[in-house]
Amino acid sequence: MPFIDGLVLAVPTASKQAFIDHATKANAVFLEHGATRIRECWVTM
């Protein structure tokens, strides 16, 4: 049965590149374990 999993994280703007670097590595792991799609977004408030 398909499902959607979502996360919302608070990341300081100063750490944006560190977040992107970490997400890139983590996304590869998620895909290896069966994820079919991954979406990232950055929202400034």
PQR file of N, CA, C, O and H, with PARSE charges and radii, in Angstrom:
ATOM      1  N   MET A   1       0.836  -1.170   0.000 -0.4000 1.5000
ATOM      2  CA  MET A   1       0.000   0.000   0.000 -0.0000 2.0000
ATOM      3  C   MET A   1       0.891   1.246   0.000  0.5500 1.7000
ATOM      4  O   MET A   1       1.761   1.362   0.863 -0.5500 1.4000
ATOM      5  N   PRO A   2       0.703   2.177  -0.935 -0.5600 1.5000
ATOM      6  CA  PRO A   2       1.541   3.375  -0.987  0.2800 2.0000
ATOM      7  C   PRO A   2       1.205   4.341   0.150  0.5500 1.7000
ATOM      8  O   PRO A   2       0.084   4.356   0.660 -0.5500 1.4000
ATOM      9  N   PHE A   3       2.175   5.127   0.527 -0.4000 1.5000
ATOM     10  CA  PHE A   3       1.937   6.134   1.556 -0.0000 2.0000
ATOM     11  C   PHE A   3       2.847   7.329   1.290  0.5500 1.7000
ATOM     12  O   PHE A   3       3.798   7.245   0.514 -0.5500 1.4000
ATOM     13  H   PHE A   3       3.085   5.115   0.113  0.4000 1.0000
ATOM     14  N   ILE A   4       2.539   8.425   1.942 -0.4000 1.5000
ATOM     15  CA  ILE A   4       3.331   9.646   1.848 -0.0000 2.0000
ATOM     16  C   ILE A   4       3.886   9.937   3.229  0.5500 1.7000
ATOM     17  O   ILE A   4       3.165   9.884   4.226 -0.5500 1.4000
ATOM     18  H   ILE A   4       1.766   8.493   2.573  0.4000 1.0000
ATOM     19  N   ASP A   5       5.158  10.241   3.277 -0.4000 1.5000
ATOM     20  CA  ASP A   5       5.799  10.596   4.529 -0.0000 2.0000
ATOM     21  C   ASP A   5       6.351  12.006   4.368  0.5500 1.7000
ATOM     22  O   ASP A   5       6.975  12.306   3.351 -0.5500 1.4000
ATOM     23  H   ASP A   5       5.744  10.285   2.468  0.4000 1.0000
ATOM     24  N   GLY A   6       6.138  12.863   5.334 -0.4000 1.5000
ATOM     25  CA  GLY A   6       6.610  14.239   5.216 -0.0000 2.0000
ATOM     26  C   GLY A   6       7.257  14.721   6.491  0.5500 1.7000
ATOM     27  O   GLY A   6       6.921  14.270   7.587 -0.5500 1.4000
ATOM     28  H   GLY A   6       5.630  12.619   6.161  0.4000 1.0000
ATOM     29  N   LEU A   7       8.177  15.631   6.339 -0.4000 1.5000
ATOM     30  CA  LEU A   7       8.873  16.227   7.479 -0.0000 2.0000
ATOM     31  C   LEU A   7       8.947  17.735   7.294  0.5500 1.7000
ATOM     32  O   LEU A   7       9.054  18.228   6.171 -0.5500 1.4000
ATOM     33  H   LEU A   7       8.450  15.997   5.449  0.4000 1.0000
ATOM     34  N   VAL A   8       8.890  18.452   8.387 -0.4000 1.5000
ATOM     35  CA  VAL A   8       9.120  19.890   8.383 -0.0000 2.0000
ATOM     36  C   VAL A   8      10.229  20.148   9.389  0.5500 1.7000
ATOM     37  O   VAL A   8      10.123  19.765  10.554 -0.5500 1.4000
ATOM     38  H   VAL A   8       8.804  18.051   9.299  0.4000 1.0000
ATOM     39  N   LEU A   9      11.286  20.796   8.939 -0.4000 1.5000
ATOM     40  CA  LEU A   9      12.425  21.068   9.810 -0.0000 2.0000
ATOM     41  C   LEU A   9      12.706  22.560   9.862  0.5500 1.7000
ATOM     42  O   LEU A   9      12.622  23.247   8.844 -0.5500 1.4000
ATOM     43  H   LEU A   9      11.372  21.108   7.993  0.4000 1.0000
ATOM     44  N   ALA A  10      13.035  23.058  11.029 -0.4000 1.5000
ATOM     45  CA  ALA A  10      13.476  24.446  11.174 -0.0000 2.0000
ATOM     46  C   ALA A  10      14.998  24.458  11.053  0.5500 1.7000
ATOM     47  O   ALA A  10      15.701  23.869  11.874 -0.5500 1.4000
ATOM     48  H   ALA A  10      13.103  22.501  11.856  0.4000 1.0000
ATOM     49  N   VAL A  11      15.493  25.132  10.028 -0.4000 1.5000
ATOM     50  CA  VAL A  11      16.933  25.195   9.789 -0.0000 2.0000
ATOM     51  C   VAL A  11      17.321  26.666   9.673  0.5500 1.7000
ATOM     52  O   VAL A  11      16.740  27.388   8.863 -0.5500 1.4000
ATOM     53  H   VAL A  11      14.922  25.611   9.362  0.4000 1.0000
ATOM     54  N   PRO A  12      18.287  27.124  10.463 -0.5600 1.5000
ATOM     55  CA  PRO A  12      18.713  28.516  10.349  0.2800 2.0000
ATOM     56  C   PRO A  12      19.245  28.813   8.945  0.5500 1.7000
ATOM     57  O   PRO A  12      19.883  27.961   8.327 -0.5500 1.4000
ATOM     58  N   THR A  13      18.986  30.003   8.453 -0.4000 1.5000
ATOM     59  CA  THR A  13      19.432  30.385   7.119 -0.0000 2.0000
ATOM     60  C   THR A  13      20.946  30.224   6.975  0.5500 1.7000
ATOM     61  O   THR A  13      21.431  29.876   5.898 -0.5500 1.4000
ATOM     62  H   THR A  13      18.468  30.695   8.955  0.4000 1.0000
ATOM     63  N   ALA A  14      21.679  30.471   8.032 -0.4000 1.5000
ATOM     64  CA  ALA A  14      23.135  30.338   7.995 -0.0000 2.0000
ATOM     65  C   ALA A  14      23.571  28.891   7.741  0.5500 1.7000
ATOM     66  O   ALA A  14      24.700  28.651   7.315 -0.5500 1.4000
ATOM     67  H   ALA A  14      21.285  30.754   8.906  0.4000 1.0000
ATOM     68  N   SER A  15      22.688  27.936   7.999 -0.4000 1.5000
ATOM     69  CA  SER A  15      23.014  26.517   7.820 -0.0000 2.0000
ATOM     70  C   SER A  15      22.405  25.930   6.551  0.5500 1.7000
ATOM     71  O   SER A  15      22.350  24.709   6.398 -0.5500 1.4000
ATOM     72  H   SER A  15      21.770  28.132   8.345  0.4000 1.0000
ATOM     73  N   LYS A  16      21.951  26.778   5.649 -0.4000 1.5000
ATOM     74  CA  LYS A  16      21.265  26.292   4.448 -0.0000 2.0000
ATOM     75  C   LYS A  16      22.141  25.340   3.634  0.5500 1.7000
ATOM     76  O   LYS A  16      21.679  24.270   3.239 -0.5500 1.4000
ATOM     77  H   LYS A  16      21.996  27.770   5.773  0.4000 1.0000
ATOM     78  N   GLN A  17      23.385  25.708   3.380 -0.4000 1.5000
ATOM     79  CA  GLN A  17      24.248  24.845   2.558 -0.0000 2.0000
ATOM     80  C   GLN A  17      24.533  23.526   3.267  0.5500 1.7000
ATOM     81  O   GLN A  17      24.587  22.482   2.617 -0.5500 1.4000
ATOM     82  H   GLN A  17      23.760  26.577   3.701  0.4000 1.0000
ATOM     83  N   ALA A  18      24.714  23.550   4.570 -0.4000 1.5000
ATOM     84  CA  ALA A  18      24.938  22.306   5.321 -0.0000 2.0000
ATOM     85  C   ALA A  18      23.718  21.404   5.217  0.5500 1.7000
ATOM     86  O   ALA A  18      23.852  20.187   5.087 -0.5500 1.4000
ATOM     87  H   ALA A  18      24.670  24.398   5.098  0.4000 1.0000
ATOM     88  N   PHE A  19      22.518  22.002   5.273 -0.4000 1.5000
ATOM     89  CA  PHE A  19      21.289  21.224   5.110 -0.0000 2.0000
ATOM     90  C   PHE A  19      21.228  20.594   3.726  0.5500 1.7000
ATOM     91  O   PHE A  19      20.911  19.411   3.597 -0.5500 1.4000
ATOM     92  H   PHE A  19      22.409  22.990   5.378  0.4000 1.0000
ATOM     93  N   ILE A  20      21.529  21.370   2.692 -0.4000 1.5000
ATOM     94  CA  ILE A  20      21.494  20.859   1.318 -0.0000 2.0000
ATOM     95  C   ILE A  20      22.486  19.709   1.156  0.5500 1.7000
ATOM     96  O   ILE A  20      22.157  18.689   0.552 -0.5500 1.4000
ATOM     97  H   ILE A  20      21.787  22.330   2.797  0.4000 1.0000
ATOM     98  N   ASP A  21      23.689  19.864   1.687 -0.4000 1.5000
ATOM     99  CA  ASP A  21      24.703  18.801   1.592 -0.0000 2.0000
ATOM    100  C   ASP A  21      24.225  17.525   2.287  0.5500 1.7000
ATOM    101  O   ASP A  21      24.367  16.430   1.743 -0.5500 1.4000
ATOM    102  H   ASP A  21      23.957  20.693   2.178  0.4000 1.0000
ATOM    103  N   HIS A  22      23.661  17.666   3.479 -0.4000 1.5000
ATOM    104  CA  HIS A  22      23.172  16.510   4.224 -0.0000 2.0000
ATOM    105  C   HIS A  22      21.992  15.861   3.503  0.5500 1.7000
ATOM    106  O   HIS A  22      21.929  14.637   3.390 -0.5500 1.4000
ATOM    107  H   HIS A  22      23.545  18.556   3.921  0.4000 1.0000
ATOM    108  N   ALA A  23      21.069  16.670   3.019 -0.4000 1.5000
ATOM    109  CA  ALA A  23      19.891  16.138   2.330 -0.0000 2.0000
ATOM    110  C   ALA A  23      20.285  15.374   1.074  0.5500 1.7000
ATOM    111  O   ALA A  23      19.683  14.347   0.759 -0.5500 1.4000
ATOM    112  H   ALA A  23      21.121  17.665   3.111  0.4000 1.0000
ATOM    113  N   THR A  24      21.281  15.858   0.362 -0.4000 1.5000
ATOM    114  CA  THR A  24      21.735  15.176  -0.849 -0.0000 2.0000
ATOM    115  C   THR A  24      22.235  13.774  -0.522  0.5500 1.7000
ATOM    116  O   THR A  24      21.918  12.820  -1.232 -0.5500 1.4000
ATOM    117  H   THR A  24      21.770  16.692   0.618  0.4000 1.0000
ATOM    118  N   LYS A  25      23.012  13.647   0.544 -0.4000 1.5000
ATOM    119  CA  LYS A  25      23.513  12.330   0.958 -0.0000 2.0000
ATOM    120  C   LYS A  25      22.369  11.441   1.457  0.5500 1.7000
ATOM    121  O   LYS A  25      22.304  10.257   1.127 -0.5500 1.4000
ATOM    122  H   LYS A  25      23.270  14.422   1.121  0.4000 1.0000
ATOM    123  N   ALA A  26      21.480  12.017   2.247 -0.4000 1.5000
ATOM    124  CA  ALA A  26      20.369  11.242   2.801 -0.0000 2.0000
ATOM    125  C   ALA A  26      19.417  10.779   1.703  0.5500 1.7000
ATOM    126  O   ALA A  26      18.896   9.666   1.766 -0.5500 1.4000
ATOM    127  H   ALA A  26      21.532  12.979   2.516  0.4000 1.0000
ATOM    128  N   ASN A  27      19.186  11.612   0.707 -0.4000 1.5000
ATOM    129  CA  ASN A  27      18.279  11.245  -0.377 -0.0000 2.0000
ATOM    130  C   ASN A  27      18.740   9.985  -1.093  0.5500 1.7000
ATOM    131  O   ASN A  27      17.915   9.156  -1.478 -0.5500 1.4000
ATOM    132  H   ASN A  27      19.609  12.517   0.656  0.4000 1.0000
ATOM    133  N   ALA A  28      20.034   9.832  -1.276 -0.4000 1.5000
ATOM    134  CA  ALA A  28      20.564   8.629  -1.920 -0.0000 2.0000
ATOM    135  C   ALA A  28      20.200   7.385  -1.100  0.5500 1.7000
ATOM    136  O   ALA A  28      19.861   6.345  -1.665 -0.5500 1.4000
ATOM    137  H   ALA A  28      20.704  10.505  -0.963  0.4000 1.0000
ATOM    138  N   VAL A  29      20.268   7.491   0.206 -0.4000 1.5000
ATOM    139  CA  VAL A  29      19.929   6.366   1.085 -0.0000 2.0000
ATOM    140  C   VAL A  29      18.433   6.055   0.987  0.5500 1.7000
ATOM    141  O   VAL A  29      18.045   4.891   0.893 -0.5500 1.4000
ATOM    142  H   VAL A  29      20.543   8.336   0.665  0.4000 1.0000
ATOM    143  N   PHE A  30      17.594   7.096   1.008 -0.4000 1.5000
ATOM    144  CA  PHE A  30      16.148   6.881   0.902 -0.0000 2.0000
ATOM    145  C   PHE A  30      15.800   6.182  -0.403  0.5500 1.7000
ATOM    146  O   PHE A  30      14.960   5.283  -0.419 -0.5500 1.4000
ATOM    147  H   PHE A  30      17.909   8.042   1.085  0.4000 1.0000
ATOM    148  N   LEU A  31      16.436   6.585  -1.495 -0.4000 1.5000
ATOM    149  CA  LEU A  31      16.167   5.962  -2.791 -0.0000 2.0000
ATOM    150  C   LEU A  31      16.612   4.503  -2.802  0.5500 1.7000
ATOM    151  O   LEU A  31      15.931   3.658  -3.382 -0.5500 1.4000
ATOM    152  H   LEU A  31      17.119   7.315  -1.482  0.4000 1.0000
ATOM    153  N   GLU A  32      17.733   4.198  -2.175 -0.4000 1.5000
ATOM    154  CA  GLU A  32      18.203   2.815  -2.085 -0.0000 2.0000
ATOM    155  C   GLU A  32      17.208   1.936  -1.333  0.5500 1.7000
ATOM    156  O   GLU A  32      17.098   0.740  -1.604 -0.5500 1.4000
ATOM    157  H   GLU A  32      18.286   4.885  -1.704  0.4000 1.0000
ATOM    158  N   HIS A  33      16.489   2.533  -0.392 -0.4000 1.5000
ATOM    159  CA  HIS A  33      15.564   1.776   0.441 -0.0000 2.0000
ATOM    160  C   HIS A  33      14.115   1.860  -0.021  0.5500 1.7000
ATOM    161  O   HIS A  33      13.198   1.549   0.738 -0.5500 1.4000
ATOM    162  H   HIS A  33      16.578   3.504  -0.172  0.4000 1.0000
ATOM    163  N   GLY A  34      13.910   2.279  -1.263 -0.4000 1.5000
ATOM    164  CA  GLY A  34      12.578   2.171  -1.833 -0.0000 2.0000
ATOM    165  C   GLY A  34      11.806   3.448  -2.091  0.5500 1.7000
ATOM    166  O   GLY A  34      10.702   3.396  -2.632 -0.5500 1.4000
ATOM    167  H   GLY A  34      14.655   2.532  -1.880  0.4000 1.0000
ATOM    168  N   ALA A  35      12.357   4.598  -1.718 -0.4000 1.5000
ATOM    169  CA  ALA A  35      11.650   5.842  -2.028 -0.0000 2.0000
ATOM    170  C   ALA A  35      11.563   5.984  -3.544  0.5500 1.7000
ATOM    171  O   ALA A  35      12.515   5.661  -4.255 -0.5500 1.4000
ATOM    172  H   ALA A  35      13.254   4.640  -1.278  0.4000 1.0000
ATOM    173  N   THR A  36      10.445   6.459  -4.031 -0.4000 1.5000
ATOM    174  CA  THR A  36      10.288   6.646  -5.475 -0.0000 2.0000
ATOM    175  C   THR A  36      10.440   8.109  -5.872  0.5500 1.7000
ATOM    176  O   THR A  36      10.730   8.416  -7.028 -0.5500 1.4000
ATOM    177  H   THR A  36       9.672   6.721  -3.454  0.4000 1.0000
ATOM    178  N   ARG A  37      10.247   9.002  -4.923 -0.4000 1.5000
ATOM    179  CA  ARG A  37      10.341  10.431  -5.192 -0.0000 2.0000
ATOM    180  C   ARG A  37      10.748  11.171  -3.932  0.5500 1.7000
ATOM    181  O   ARG A  37      10.349  10.801  -2.828 -0.5500 1.4000
ATOM    182  H   ARG A  37      10.012   8.752  -3.983  0.4000 1.0000
ATOM    183  N   ILE A  38      11.542  12.216  -4.102 -0.4000 1.5000
ATOM    184  CA  ILE A  38      11.943  13.046  -2.966 -0.0000 2.0000
ATOM    185  C   ILE A  38      11.806  14.500  -3.397  0.5500 1.7000
ATOM    186  O   ILE A  38      12.228  14.871  -4.492 -0.5500 1.4000
ATOM    187  H   ILE A  38      11.866  12.517  -4.999  0.4000 1.0000
ATOM    188  N   ARG A  39      11.225  15.307  -2.547 -0.4000 1.5000
ATOM    189  CA  ARG A  39      11.066  16.738  -2.817 -0.0000 2.0000
ATOM    190  C   ARG A  39      11.661  17.525  -1.664  0.5500 1.7000
ATOM    191  O   ARG A  39      11.423  17.206  -0.499 -0.5500 1.4000
ATOM    192  H   ARG A  39      10.882  15.005  -1.658  0.4000 1.0000
ATOM    193  N   GLU A  40      12.420  18.533  -1.981 -0.4000 1.5000
ATOM    194  CA  GLU A  40      12.990  19.448  -0.992 -0.0000 2.0000
ATOM    195  C   GLU A  40      12.515  20.851  -1.333  0.5500 1.7000
ATOM    196  O   GLU A  40      12.353  21.193  -2.505 -0.5500 1.4000
ATOM    197  H   GLU A  40      12.613  18.792  -2.927  0.4000 1.0000
ATOM    198  N   CYS A  41      12.296  21.650  -0.318 -0.4000 1.5000
ATOM    199  CA  CYS A  41      11.994  23.064  -0.563 -0.0000 2.0000
ATOM    200  C   CYS A  41      12.535  23.891   0.599  0.5500 1.7000
ATOM    201  O   CYS A  41      12.749  23.385   1.700 -0.5500 1.4000
ATOM    202  H   CYS A  41      12.427  21.372   0.633  0.4000 1.0000
ATOM    203  N   TRP A  42      12.747  25.158   0.328 -0.4000 1.5000
ATOM    204  CA  TRP A  42      13.242  26.074   1.334 -0.0000 2.0000
ATOM    205  C   TRP A  42      12.290  27.249   1.380  0.5500 1.7000
ATOM    206  O   TRP A  42      12.074  27.917   0.368 -0.5500 1.4000
ATOM    207  H   TRP A  42      12.573  25.570  -0.567  0.4000 1.0000
ATOM    208  N   VAL A  43      11.721  27.506   2.541 -0.4000 1.5000
ATOM    209  CA  VAL A  43      10.762  28.591   2.690 -0.0000 2.0000
ATOM    210  C   VAL A  43      11.342  29.608   3.661  0.5500 1.7000
ATOM    211  O   VAL A  43      11.739  29.258   4.773 -0.5500 1.4000
ATOM    212  H   VAL A  43      11.896  26.963   3.362  0.4000 1.0000
ATOM    213  N   THR A  44      11.389  30.840   3.248 -0.4000 1.5000
ATOM    214  CA  THR A  44      11.877  31.912   4.116 -0.0000 2.0000
ATOM    215  C   THR A  44      10.676  32.629   4.718  0.5500 1.7000
ATOM    216  O   THR A  44       9.744  33.009   4.009 -0.5500 1.4000
ATOM    217  H   THR A  44      11.067  31.125   2.346  0.4000 1.0000
ATOM    218  N   MET A  45      10.712  32.805   6.019 -0.4000 1.5000
ATOM    219  CA  MET A  45       9.593  33.477   6.699 -0.0000 2.0000
ATOM    220  C   MET A  45      10.068  34.756   7.331  0.5500 1.7000
ATOM    221  O   MET A  45       9.278  35.468   7.951 -0.5500 1.4000
ATOM    222  H   MET A  45      11.469  32.496   6.594  0.4000 1.0000
TER
END
